[in-house]
Amino acid sequence: MFRVAAAGLAASRFAFSQNAPAPLTVTKLSSSVSVVMGNGGNIAVVPGDDSVLIVDAGLPDRANDLLATISDKVSAKPITTLFNTHWHFDHTGANVLLGGKGTRIISHENTRARLSAKITMEALNRTFEPMAAPGLPVVTFSDGGSIYQGAEVLNYTHVAAAHTDTDAYVLFPKSNILHTGDLFFNGFYPVIDYSTNGWVGGMAAAADKMLTVVDNSTKIIPGHGPIADKAALKAYRDMLTTVTERLTKLSKQKMPVEKVVASAPTKDLDAKWGGGMFKPDAWVAIAYTSILRHA
Ligand SMILES: [Zn+2]
């Protein structure tokens, strides 16, 4: 368990630093979709004639900064709709602020349920209190649906337990853009929240499913990391599939987690994927634990 706790510290240093918050950047991906980066999870912004829709809401301590950035750099119209891709704090940070202003918050039904409960997220060694009522989603879905906003359509789809059991991805067919939520960490080993039923094999399956809705010109907004393309998503899927196969084999031999970590089962993958939020040892412990929990 020490390694898992250490992973939490590494993660906080990488992405959730409280000391010197990075400035938020805004990039226009199409005539109707922009992305805000530098605030926890990546955020899509879709302005309409008299309203703004956003997909995900960053970190709690950057909520005011996020709203000011969107107002200055994309549209000063009110944010009327917020779509949460999943329950995590670095994607729901402005929920309470926006919900309090009357923004309609939409999510999978499990996202609302998870946000309503106290949860200890073991992979990051952090405990989260229930979200204050104004921040809870008021429209929920079980499989998927569509939202029409300005010139754009958002088609959202829930997947079986993957990063968590609350995940949905969002496709913008008019702009050929995919927002993956945390089903995709572009270029490094992902958080796997096994405390809310996430598991590495589910993440591989979700990446596989998303590959069927993109083509070679799709712009992919990952939950974390730079804008990606289909080739990058495919490489990520291949990595997750390989790791799932290797670790599943070891789990069937009932190998304890310490021995699995010591055997360095990802050593040929670590140079490419191990330089982000998690060092290889910490991530193998998380991925393997996720398989033990899933079984
Ligand atoms: Zn997440």
Boltz pocket constraint, residues with backbone or C-beta under 6 A from the ligand:
constraints:
  - pocket:
      binder: B
      contacts: [[A, 86], [A, 88], [A, 91], [A, 163], [A, 182], [A, 191]]
      max_distance: 6.0
